[in-house]
Amino acid sequence: MHFPHAARHPGVSRVTLLTEGTYPHSHGGVSVWCDQLVTGMPDIAFDVTAVTGTGREPVVWDVPAHVGRIVSVPMWGPAPEGRAPRGHHLARLAESYERFVTALLDPRAEDGFGPALYALARAAEDGRLSPFLRGDRAIGILTALWNRPGLAVREARPNLQDAVTATTLLEHALRPLAAPLPEGGVAHAVSGGVAVLPGLAALDRHGVPLLLTEHGVYLRERYLGYRTAPYRWPVKALVLGFFRLLAEETYRRAALITPGNRYNRLWEERGGAAPDAIRTVYNGVDPAAFPPAGPEPADPVLSWAGRVDPIKDLETLIRAFALVRARVPAARLRLFGGTPRGGEAYRDRCQALAAELGHADAVTFEGRVEDIKDAYAAGNVVMLSSISEGFPFTLIEAMSCGRVTVSTDVGGVREAVGDTGLVVPPRDPAAMAAAALELLADAERRRTMGEAARLRVIEQFTLRQTIDTFRSIYLELAVSGGRSTPAAAEERAPAMAGGSPVRSAAG
């Protein structure tokens, strides 16, 4: 898909956005952020390499004219075209893959991950990697390796089915290496994980500076997701080893890392990022686009907006609402937001929970709303129940609308809210219910805190600040060839007890 180019910014030839499951093929917080970034800089030419599900996802954003090439990289669609390697090509690729898998399984061999990854990237560029990973040779290499004496995974007695499953998951995860690589400008990955793969390959192949923006912590979310994944432990160990080493390689090699909050610094620094290569850039909103929401609803309403997804932990929110309604029988819970393809079972589970608790009549899933401001205006209190977040748009948008919030203490939530809302532990329905009841009982407090929330957004979290910061970063990296200059001293994140979060979270 091609669009005409706008005049380029002097010194910035091109920015290639690297996305996964977001812009321009879906809605949601990170997609909103990408759209804001692109539309806010009409003087800079953008390309997009988007990791998608099947490759059949439509472009759902009105893409501006200065966006050039949009490449969709399907993770679960048809396999990439290519030929299985033979002869010396097969021998070299098998040797590289053995080093790669050894790094995932043996802590003593982790230094081999980067060189092996870039060798696989060259094979992907030639169309050989995916056919190789779908063949028997790759499965045989893994089977032989994880039965070596001395490896922890051997104690779980991995079998042939485990090897087939793990190899298949790796083949899909590595597909972005076959995407066309940016050859100049700046590669900007808007999340960690597989979206970064073309950026790392472009850095290794062409010296293209890599900028990483993490909203949530991709690795932490993989740990959370794989807890309940339907795989045996040897498969989980291998795949999570891949995501951990990929995160560490990205943190080490990115020219600059711009987390959306200071919480992420803990993971990035412990994952190998140099502290002076990390620069916090908060998400921003346009206060004029999110004006005060006006009168509250007559009956007590808790509202929520977002993507219906397990990471949002709507089950805790529904359980908290049941406790609220026991005290305030007129209360309602209104949930606004779409359900991504594949998430229907989770939505059904949440609806079943509401019915089981006896509140199906008061809990409504209202789908995507035409104007998100209506979702915030619908509640006396806006709720956020996630178990993982970066710096959530729904939170600062609700704050800009002058609504008081109750949020879980994850990611950058506390940094966003300050003292203008209530923050509670995640997965704690009783604490969430108590905070909601406290605010529902005091209209004057809601009004005062809502006004303070809007003022906080205007003072600290405007879209203009975000756009200007990234424009200067693009220019800095393009001019310096990827050597970022240390930012002004930031308040350092507190030390984390208990060792490296990158290594320990799998437990």
C-alpha positions as CSV (number, residue, x, y, z in Angstrom):
1,M,0.0,0.0,0.0
2,H,1.5,3.3,-1.0
3,F,0.6,6.9,-0.3
4,P,2.2,10.1,-1.7
5,H,5.0,11.6,0.4
6,A,5.1,15.0,2.1
7,A,8.1,17.3,2.1
8,R,10.7,15.7,4.4
9,H,12.1,17.3,7.5
10,P,15.6,18.6,7.0
11,G,18.0,16.0,8.5
12,V,15.4,13.2,8.9
13,S,15.2,11.2,5.7
14,R,12.6,8.7,7.0
15,V,11.1,7.2,10.1
16,T,10.0,3.5,9.9
17,L,7.5,2.7,12.6
18,L,7.6,-1.0,13.8
19,T,4.4,-2.1,15.3
20,E,2.7,-5.3,16.5
21,G,-1.1,-5.7,16.7
22,T,-1.7,-2.0,16.6
23,Y,-1.4,0.8,14.1
24,P,-2.6,1.0,11.4
25,H,-4.7,-2.2,11.6
26,S,-6.5,-1.8,15.0
27,H,-7.7,0.7,17.5
28,G,-6.6,1.1,21.1
29,G,-4.1,3.0,23.2
30,V,-0.8,2.4,21.3
31,S,-2.6,2.8,18.0
32,V,-3.9,6.2,19.1
33,W,-0.3,7.1,20.2
34,C,1.1,6.1,16.7
35,D,-1.6,8.1,14.9
36,Q,-0.9,11.1,17.1
37,L,2.8,10.8,16.3
38,V,2.3,10.5,12.6
39,T,-0.4,13.2,12.1
40,G,1.5,15.5,14.4
41,M,4.6,15.5,12.2
42,P,3.5,16.1,8.6
43,D,7.0,17.4,7.8
44,I,8.5,13.9,8.3
45,A,8.1,10.9,6.0
46,F,6.9,7.7,7.7
47,D,6.8,4.1,6.7
48,V,5.1,1.4,8.8
49,T,6.1,-2.3,9.2
50,A,3.2,-3.8,11.1
51,V,3.2,-7.3,12.6
52,T,-0.4,-8.5,12.3
53,G,-2.3,-11.7,12.9
54,T,-3.3,-13.1,9.6
55,G,-2.3,-10.4,7.1
56,R,-6.0,-9.9,6.2
57,E,-6.6,-7.1,8.7
58,P,-7.8,-3.9,7.1
59,V,-6.2,-0.5,7.6
60,V,-8.6,1.1,10.1
61,W,-7.0,4.5,10.4
62,D,-7.2,7.4,8.0
63,V,-3.5,7.3,7.1
64,P,-2.1,10.7,6.2
65,A,-0.4,11.4,2.9
66,H,3.1,11.6,4.3
67,V,3.0,7.9,5.2
68,G,4.6,6.0,2.4
69,R,5.0,2.2,2.5
70,I,2.8,0.1,4.8
71,V,4.0,-3.5,5.1
72,S,1.9,-6.1,6.9
73,V,3.9,-9.0,8.4
74,P,1.4,-11.8,9.3
75,M,2.4,-13.9,12.2
76,W,-0.3,-16.6,11.7
77,G,-1.2,-16.2,8.1
78,P,0.3,-18.2,5.2
79,A,4.0,-19.0,5.6
80,P,6.5,-16.6,4.0
81,E,7.5,-17.6,0.5
82,G,11.0,-19.1,0.1
83,R,13.0,-22.2,-0.7
84,A,14.4,-24.7,1.8
85,P,18.2,-24.4,2.0
86,R,20.4,-27.1,0.6
87,G,24.1,-28.0,0.6
88,H,26.4,-25.5,2.3
89,H,23.5,-23.1,2.9
90,L,21.7,-25.7,4.9
91,A,24.8,-26.6,6.9
92,R,25.5,-23.0,7.7
93,L,21.9,-22.3,8.7
94,A,21.7,-25.4,10.8
95,E,24.9,-24.4,12.6
96,S,23.5,-20.9,13.3
97,Y,20.2,-22.3,14.5
98,E,22.0,-24.7,16.9
99,R,23.8,-21.7,18.4
100,F,20.6,-19.8,18.6
101,V,18.6,-22.6,20.4
102,T,21.6,-23.4,22.7
103,A,21.5,-19.7,23.8
104,L,17.9,-20.1,24.8
105,L,18.5,-23.3,26.8
106,D,21.9,-22.9,28.4
107,P,22.7,-19.8,30.4
108,R,26.4,-20.3,29.7
109,A,25.8,-19.8,26.0
110,E,23.7,-16.7,26.0
111,D,26.4,-14.5,24.5
112,G,25.8,-16.4,21.2
113,F,22.2,-15.2,20.9
114,G,22.9,-11.9,19.1
115,P,25.3,-13.3,16.4
116,A,23.0,-16.3,15.8
117,L,20.0,-14.0,15.5
118,Y,21.6,-11.9,12.8
119,A,22.7,-15.0,10.9
120,L,19.0,-16.2,11.0
121,A,18.0,-12.7,9.8
122,R,20.2,-13.0,6.7
123,A,18.7,-16.4,6.0
124,A,15.2,-14.9,6.4
125,E,16.1,-12.1,4.0
126,D,17.0,-14.8,1.4
127,G,13.7,-16.7,2.0
128,R,15.4,-19.7,3.6
129,L,14.6,-19.4,7.3
130,S,10.9,-20.2,7.4
131,P,11.2,-23.3,5.2
132,F,14.1,-24.5,7.3
133,L,12.1,-24.1,10.6
134,R,9.2,-26.0,9.1
135,G,11.4,-28.9,8.3
136,D,12.7,-31.9,10.2
137,R,16.2,-30.7,10.6
138,A,15.2,-27.8,12.9
139,I,13.1,-30.2,15.1
140,G,16.0,-32.6,15.3
141,I,18.4,-29.9,16.4
142,L,16.1,-28.9,19.3
143,T,15.4,-32.5,20.3
144,A,19.1,-33.3,20.5
145,L,19.9,-30.1,22.4
146,W,17.4,-30.1,25.2
147,N,18.2,-33.7,26.1
148,R,21.9,-32.8,26.8
149,P,23.0,-33.7,30.3
150,G,23.2,-30.7,32.7
151,L,20.4,-28.6,31.2
152,A,17.5,-27.9,33.6
153,V,14.9,-28.4,30.9
154,R,16.0,-32.1,30.5
155,E,14.5,-32.8,33.9
156,A,11.0,-32.1,32.5
157,R,11.5,-34.9,30.0
158,P,10.7,-33.0,26.8
159,N,9.2,-35.1,24.1
160,L,8.9,-34.9,20.3
161,Q,5.6,-33.2,20.5
162,D,7.2,-30.5,22.7
163,A,9.9,-30.0,20.1
164,V,7.4,-29.7,17.2
165,T,5.3,-27.2,19.2
166,A,8.3,-25.1,20.3
167,T,9.8,-25.0,16.8
168,T,6.5,-23.9,15.4
169,L,6.2,-21.1,17.9
170,L,9.7,-19.9,17.1
171,E,9.0,-20.1,13.3
172,H,6.1,-17.8,13.8
173,A,7.9,-15.5,16.2
174,L,10.8,-15.0,13.8
175,R,8.7,-14.2,10.7
176,P,9.2,-10.5,11.0
177,L,12.9,-11.0,10.1
178,A,11.7,-11.6,6.5
179,A,10.1,-8.2,6.3
180,P,11.7,-5.5,4.0
181,L,14.3,-3.8,6.2
182,P,14.6,0.0,6.4
183,E,17.9,1.0,4.9
184,G,18.1,4.6,6.2
185,G,16.6,7.1,8.5
186,V,15.4,5.9,11.9
187,A,13.7,2.7,12.9
188,H,11.2,3.3,15.7
189,A,9.8,0.2,17.4
190,V,6.7,1.2,19.4
191,S,6.9,-1.9,21.5
192,G,9.4,-4.5,22.5
193,G,9.3,-8.1,21.3
194,V,8.9,-9.4,17.7
195,A,8.1,-5.9,16.3
196,V,11.8,-5.0,17.0
197,L,13.2,-7.8,14.9
198,P,13.3,-5.8,11.6
199,G,14.8,-2.9,13.5
200,L,17.6,-5.1,14.9
201,A,18.3,-6.6,11.5
202,A,18.4,-3.2,9.9
203,L,20.8,-2.0,12.5
204,D,23.1,-5.0,12.0
205,R,22.8,-4.9,8.2
206,H,22.6,-1.2,7.4
207,G,23.5,0.7,10.5
208,V,20.0,2.2,10.9
209,P,19.6,3.7,14.3
210,L,17.0,1.9,16.5
211,L,14.6,3.8,18.8
212,L,12.5,1.8,21.2
213,T,9.4,3.1,22.9
214,E,7.9,0.7,25.5
215,H,4.4,1.6,26.7
216,G,3.9,-1.6,28.7
217,V,6.7,-4.0,29.5
218,Y,6.5,-6.5,26.6
219,L,8.5,-9.2,28.4
220,R,6.5,-9.0,31.6
221,E,3.3,-9.4,29.6
222,R,4.7,-12.5,27.9
223,Y,5.5,-14.0,31.4
224,L,2.0,-13.2,32.5
225,G,0.4,-14.6,29.3
226,Y,2.5,-17.8,29.3
227,R,1.5,-18.7,32.9
228,T,-1.8,-20.0,31.6
229,A,-0.8,-21.0,28.0
230,P,-1.6,-24.6,27.1
231,Y,2.0,-25.7,26.7
232,R,4.2,-28.0,28.7
233,W,7.1,-26.4,30.7
234,P,9.9,-27.2,28.2
235,V,8.0,-25.3,25.5
236,K,7.3,-22.3,27.8
237,A,11.0,-22.3,29.0
238,L,12.3,-22.2,25.4
239,V,9.9,-19.5,24.2
240,L,10.2,-17.3,27.2
241,G,14.0,-17.7,26.9
242,F,13.7,-16.3,23.4
243,F,11.7,-13.3,24.6
244,R,14.0,-12.6,27.5
245,L,17.2,-12.7,25.3
246,L,15.5,-10.6,22.6
247,A,14.6,-8.0,25.2
248,E,18.2,-7.9,26.5
249,E,19.6,-7.6,22.9
250,T,17.2,-4.8,22.2
251,Y,18.0,-2.9,25.4
252,R,21.7,-3.2,24.7
253,R,21.6,-2.2,21.0
254,A,18.9,0.5,20.9
255,A,20.4,4.0,20.3
256,L,17.8,5.4,22.6
257,I,14.9,3.9,24.7
258,T,11.9,6.1,25.5
259,P,9.7,4.4,28.0
260,G,6.3,5.9,28.6
261,N,6.9,5.8,32.4
262,R,9.7,5.4,34.9
263,Y,8.5,2.0,36.1
264,N,9.7,0.5,32.8
265,R,13.3,1.7,33.6
266,L,13.6,-1.1,36.1
267,W,13.2,-3.7,33.5
268,E,15.2,-1.9,30.9
269,E,18.2,-1.1,33.1
270,R,18.3,-4.6,34.6
271,G,17.9,-6.0,31.1
272,G,21.2,-4.4,30.0
273,A,20.2,-0.9,28.9
274,A,22.7,1.9,29.7
275,P,20.9,4.3,32.1
276,D,22.0,7.3,30.0
277,A,20.3,5.7,26.9
278,I,16.9,5.8,28.6
279,R,14.7,8.9,28.4
280,T,11.2,8.9,29.8
281,V,8.6,10.5,27.4
282,Y,5.1,10.5,28.8
283,N,2.0,10.0,26.6
284,G,0.0,13.2,26.0
285,V,-3.5,14.2,25.0
286,D,-4.9,17.4,23.6
287,P,-6.9,18.9,26.4
288,A,-9.1,20.7,23.9
289,A,-10.1,17.4,22.4
290,F,-11.0,16.1,25.9
291,P,-12.8,19.0,27.5
292,P,-14.7,18.7,30.9
293,A,-17.3,16.0,30.6
294,G,-20.1,18.0,32.2
295,P,-22.8,16.7,34.6
296,E,-22.5,13.3,36.1
297,P,-25.2,10.7,35.5
298,A,-28.1,10.8,37.9
299,D,-27.6,7.2,39.1
300,P,-24.3,6.0,40.4
301,V,-22.2,4.6,37.5
302,L,-18.7,3.1,37.3
303,S,-17.4,3.3,33.7
304,W,-14.5,1.6,32.1
305,A,-13.0,2.0,28.6
306,G,-10.4,-0.1,26.8
307,R,-9.8,-3.3,24.9
308,V,-11.6,-6.4,26.3
309,D,-8.6,-8.5,27.1
310,P,-7.3,-10.6,30.0
311,I,-4.5,-8.1,30.6
312,K,-7.3,-5.6,31.6
313,D,-8.5,-8.0,34.3
314,L,-12.2,-7.2,34.0
315,E,-13.0,-10.1,36.2
316,T,-11.5,-8.2,39.2
317,L,-13.5,-5.2,38.2
318,I,-16.7,-7.2,38.0
319,R,-16.1,-8.7,41.4
320,A,-15.4,-5.3,42.8
321,F,-18.6,-4.0,41.3
322,A,-20.5,-6.8,43.0
323,L,-19.2,-5.5,46.4
324,V,-20.2,-1.9,45.5
325,R,-23.7,-2.9,44.5
326,A,-24.2,-4.8,47.8
327,R,-23.8,-1.3,49.4
328,V,-25.3,0.8,46.6
329,P,-28.1,-1.2,44.9
330,A,-28.7,1.4,42.2
331,A,-25.1,1.3,40.9
332,R,-24.3,0.2,37.4
333,L,-21.1,-0.8,35.6
334,R,-20.7,0.2,32.0
335,L,-17.9,-1.3,29.9
336,F,-16.9,0.5,26.7
337,G,-14.5,-1.0,24.2
338,G,-14.1,-3.5,21.4
339,T,-13.2,-7.2,21.7
340,P,-10.3,-8.2,19.5
341,R,-10.6,-11.2,17.3
342,G,-9.9,-14.3,19.4
343,G,-11.0,-12.5,22.6
344,E,-14.7,-13.5,22.5
345,A,-14.2,-16.3,25.0
346,Y,-12.8,-13.9,27.6
347,R,-15.7,-11.5,27.1
348,D,-18.1,-14.4,27.5
349,R,-16.4,-15.5,30.6
350,C,-16.7,-12.0,32.1
351,Q,-20.4,-11.9,31.2
352,A,-20.9,-15.3,32.8
353,L,-19.1,-14.1,36.0
354,A,-21.5,-11.1,36.2
355,A,-24.5,-13.4,35.9
356,E,-23.0,-15.8,38.4
357,L,-22.7,-13.0,40.9
358,G,-26.2,-11.9,40.3
359,H,-25.5,-8.7,38.5
360,A,-26.0,-9.4,34.8
361,D,-28.7,-6.7,34.8
362,A,-26.3,-4.0,35.9
363,V,-23.1,-4.9,34.0
364,T,-23.3,-3.9,30.3
365,F,-20.7,-4.5,27.6
366,E,-21.4,-1.7,25.2
367,G,-18.7,-2.3,22.5
368,R,-16.8,0.4,20.8
369,V,-18.2,3.9,21.3
370,E,-18.2,6.4,18.5
371,D,-16.7,9.2,20.7
372,I,-14.6,7.9,23.6
373,K,-15.4,11.0,25.6
374,D,-18.9,9.6,26.0
375,A,-17.4,6.6,27.9
376,Y,-15.9,8.9,30.4
377,A,-18.9,11.1,30.7
378,A,-21.0,8.0,31.4
379,G,-19.5,7.4,34.8
380,N,-19.3,9.2,38.1
381,V,-16.0,7.4,38.5
382,V,-13.8,6.0,35.8
383,M,-12.2,2.6,36.6
384,L,-9.0,1.0,35.4
385,S,-8.3,-2.6,36.6
386,S,-5.4,-3.7,34.5
387,I,-2.6,-6.0,35.7
388,S,-0.2,-4.5,33.3
389,E,-0.1,-1.0,31.7
390,G,2.4,1.5,30.5
391,F,1.1,5.1,30.7
392,P,-2.6,4.5,29.8
393,F,-4.4,6.8,27.5
394,T,-7.8,6.0,29.0
395,L,-6.5,7.3,32.3
396,I,-5.2,10.7,31.1
397,E,-8.1,11.1,28.7
398,A,-10.5,10.6,31.6
399,M,-8.5,13.0,33.8
400,S,-8.6,15.6,31.0
401,C,-12.4,15.2,31.0
402,G,-12.4,16.1,34.7
403,R,-13.5,12.6,35.9
404,V,-12.1,11.1,39.1
405,T,-10.5,7.7,38.7
406,V,-9.8,4.5,40.6
407,S,-6.9,2.6,39.1
408,T,-4.6,-0.3,39.8
409,D,-1.0,0.4,40.8
410,V,0.7,-0.9,37.6
411,G,3.2,0.6,35.2
412,G,3.0,4.4,35.1
413,V,-0.4,4.8,36.7
414,R,0.8,6.4,39.9
415,E,3.0,8.8,37.9
416,A,-0.1,9.8,35.8
417,V,-2.6,10.2,38.6
418,G,-0.6,11.8,41.4
419,D,-3.1,12.7,44.1
420,T,-6.0,13.4,41.7
421,G,-7.4,9.8,41.9
422,L,-7.3,6.7,44.0
423,V,-4.8,3.9,43.3
424,V,-5.3,0.4,44.6
425,P,-3.3,-2.9,44.3
426,P,-4.0,-5.0,41.2
427,R,-6.2,-8.2,41.6
428,D,-7.8,-6.9,44.8
429,P,-11.6,-6.5,44.4
430,A,-12.1,-5.5,48.0
431,A,-9.6,-2.6,47.7
432,M,-11.1,-1.5,44.4
433,A,-14.6,-1.6,45.7
434,A,-13.7,0.4,48.9
435,A,-12.1,3.1,46.7
436,A,-15.1,3.3,44.4
437,L,-17.5,3.5,47.4
438,E,-15.4,6.2,49.0
439,L,-15.7,8.4,45.9
440,L,-19.4,7.6,45.2
441,A,-20.2,8.8,48.7
442,D,-18.7,12.2,48.2
443,A,-19.8,14.4,45.2
444,E,-17.8,17.4,46.3
445,R,-14.6,15.3,46.5
446,R,-15.2,13.9,43.1
447,R,-15.6,17.4,41.7
448,T,-12.5,18.7,43.4
449,M,-10.3,15.8,42.4
450,G,-11.7,15.8,38.8
451,E,-10.8,19.5,38.4
452,A,-7.3,18.8,39.8
453,A,-6.9,15.9,37.3
454,R,-7.6,18.1,34.3
455,L,-5.2,20.7,35.5
456,R,-2.5,18.0,36.0
457,V,-3.0,16.9,32.4
458,I,-2.7,20.5,31.1
459,E,0.5,21.1,33.1
460,Q,2.3,17.8,32.4
461,F,0.8,15.5,29.8
462,T,-0.1,17.5,26.7
463,L,0.2,16.0,23.2
464,R,2.2,19.0,22.0
465,Q,4.9,18.2,24.5
466,T,5.1,14.6,23.3
467,I,5.2,15.4,19.6
468,D,7.9,18.1,20.0
469,T,10.0,15.7,22.1
470,F,9.9,12.9,19.5
471,R,10.6,15.3,16.6
472,S,13.8,16.4,18.3
473,I,14.7,12.8,19.1
474,Y,14.3,11.8,15.4
475,L,16.5,14.7,14.3
476,E,19.1,13.9,17.0
477,L,19.4,10.2,16.0
478,A,19.4,11.0,12.2
479,V,22.1,13.6,12.6
480,S,24.2,11.7,15.0
481,G,23.9,8.4,13.2
482,G,22.3,6.7,16.2
483,R,24.5,8.1,19.0
484,S,22.1,9.7,21.4
485,T,23.3,12.4,23.8
486,P,22.4,12.0,27.5
487,A,19.2,13.7,28.4
488,A,18.8,16.1,31.3
489,A,19.1,14.2,34.5
490,E,15.9,12.4,35.4
491,E,14.7,11.3,38.7
492,R,16.0,7.7,38.9
493,A,13.6,4.9,39.5
494,P,13.9,3.2,42.9
495,A,16.0,0.1,43.1
496,M,14.1,-3.2,42.8
497,A,14.6,-5.7,45.6
498,G,15.1,-9.3,44.7
499,G,17.3,-9.1,41.7
500,S,16.7,-8.7,38.0
501,P,13.1,-8.4,37.0
502,V,14.0,-9.7,33.6
503,R,15.2,-13.0,34.9
504,S,13.0,-13.4,37.9
505,A,9.5,-12.7,36.6
506,A,9.1,-16.1,35.0
507,G,8.8,-17.7,38.4
